[in-house]
Amino acid sequence: MDAPTVTGGVMKLLRDPDVYVVMDVGGDYIGARSIGGYAPLLNAPSTVVYYIINSYRAWSMDIDHIDQVLGQVLGVSHIRLENIRLIANCNLGIHTSAEDVNRGTEKVQQTVGAYKEIAFRCVWEQLHQSRLFVRVAPDDSVVDFCSFYGRKRSRDDLGQP
């Protein structure tokens, strides 16, 4: 069973300015409920909270679905909308092509761009190296998500305000 679980020590880690804490709460209100108790820390100016949008997922196919799911997540987690940074992570798993990423990212930009800026988009490392991407906005930034593993990154790399 895949159930939202919070291990001990999360509060200590969230308070440590030298630690990055990644909590994958599943993208819906059920998982987001598990982090509601951390809202004061998650809403702090030193914290970045990301919400991932994959235009190929049913709950991200249009603005109504995104608004409904994100609204539920924010409601139970008590995270303020202004503290959310959006990530376009448009993929079809291992079968994803550069064209899929480009098309999906453009759809995300068209769907939510008028309401909230896309902080960056994630791309599978091998696709990123192919350089077959088009810019969907003048300041479009592509982050090679796989490169986050095993290297120290600065807060600037992650869109830290």
C-alpha positions in Angstrom: 0.0 0.0 0.0 1.2 3.5 -0.8 0.2 5.6 2.2 1.4 9.0 3.2 4.0 8.6 5.9 6.1 11.1 7.8 9.2 9.9 9.5 10.6 11.4 12.7 13.0 14.2 12.5 11.3 16.1 9.6 10.8 19.3 11.8 14.5 19.3 12.8 15.5 19.0 9.1 13.1 21.7 8.0 14.6 24.1 10.5 18.2 23.4 9.4 19.2 26.1 6.9 22.0 23.9 5.5 19.7 21.0 4.5 17.5 20.5 1.5 14.3 18.5 2.4 12.4 16.9 -0.4 8.9 15.6 0.5 7.1 13.9 -2.3 3.5 13.9 -1.1 2.0 12.4 -4.1 0.3 15.4 -5.8 -3.1 15.2 -4.2 -4.9 16.2 -1.1 -4.5 12.8 0.6 -0.7 13.0 0.6 -0.7 16.8 1.2 -2.6 16.4 4.4 0.5 14.8 5.9 2.5 18.0 5.7 -0.2 20.4 7.0 1.6 20.5 10.4 4.7 21.9 8.8 2.9 24.8 7.1 4.5 27.5 9.2 7.9 26.3 8.1 6.8 25.6 4.5 5.4 29.1 4.2 8.7 30.7 5.5 10.5 33.0 3.1 13.6 30.7 3.2 11.6 27.7 1.9 10.7 26.8 -1.7 7.7 24.5 -2.3 7.3 23.1 -5.8 4.2 21.8 -7.5 4.9 19.6 -10.4 2.7 19.7 -13.5 2.8 16.9 -16.1 0.5 17.8 -18.9 0.2 14.1 -19.8 -1.5 13.2 -16.5 -5.3 13.3 -16.2 -5.2 15.7 -13.2 -3.1 18.2 -15.2 -4.8 18.2 -18.6 -6.5 21.6 -18.3 -6.8 24.6 -16.0 -9.9 23.2 -14.3 -8.2 20.0 -13.3 -5.0 21.8 -12.2 -7.1 24.4 -10.2 -9.1 21.7 -8.5 -6.2 19.4 -7.5 -3.9 22.3 -6.5 -6.7 24.0 -4.6 -7.3 20.8 -2.6 -3.6 20.4 -2.0 -3.2 23.9 -0.7 -6.4 23.6 1.4 -5.2 20.6 3.4 -1.5 21.5 3.5 -2.1 25.2 4.5 0.6 26.2 2.1 -0.1 29.6 0.5 -0.4 29.8 -3.3 2.1 32.6 -3.5 4.7 30.3 -1.9 4.3 27.7 -4.7 6.8 27.4 -7.6 5.6 25.5 -10.6 7.7 22.9 -12.4 6.8 21.5 -15.8 7.8 17.9 -15.8 6.1 16.7 -18.9 6.9 13.1 -19.7 5.6 9.8 -20.8 8.1 7.8 -18.7 10.9 6.0 -20.6 9.2 6.5 -23.9 9.4 10.3 -23.7 10.8 12.1 -26.7 12.1 15.7 -26.9 9.0 16.5 -29.0 6.8 15.2 -26.1 8.7 17.4 -23.6 8.4 20.4 -25.9 4.7 19.9 -26.7 3.9 19.2 -23.0 5.8 22.2 -21.7 4.1 24.5 -24.2 0.8 23.2 -23.1 1.6 23.8 -19.4 2.8 27.3 -20.3 -0.4 28.0 -22.3 -2.6 26.5 -19.5 -1.1 28.2 -16.4 1.3 30.8 -17.7 -1.2 33.6 -17.4 -1.8 32.8 -13.7 1.6 31.7 -12.4 5.1 31.5 -13.8 6.8 28.2 -14.5 10.0 28.1 -12.4 11.6 25.5 -14.7 11.1 22.3 -16.5 12.6 19.0 -15.8 14.1 16.8 -18.5 15.5 13.3 -18.5 19.3 13.6 -18.6 19.7 11.7 -21.9 17.1 13.9 -23.6 18.7 17.0 -22.2 22.0 16.1 -23.7 20.4 15.8 -27.1 19.6 19.5 -27.2 16.4 19.0 -29.2 14.4 21.5 -27.1 12.7 24.7 -28.1 12.2 27.6 -25.8 8.6 28.1 -24.8 9.3 31.5 -23.3 12.2 33.9 -23.7 13.5 33.1 -20.2 12.7 29.3 -20.4 15.1 27.4 -18.3 15.7 23.6 -18.6 16.9 21.8 -15.6 18.5 18.4 -16.1 16.7 16.8 -13.1 18.9 13.8 -13.0 21.9 16.0 -12.3 20.5 17.0 -8.9 21.5 13.6 -7.5 25.0 13.4 -6.1 26.0 17.1 -6.5 25.6 20.0 -4.2 23.4 22.7 -5.7 23.0 26.3 -4.6 19.6 27.7 -3.7 19.9 29.9 -6.8 19.8 26.7 -8.9 16.5 25.7 -7.3 14.7 29.0 -7.8 15.1 30.1 -4.2 13.7 33.6 -3.7 
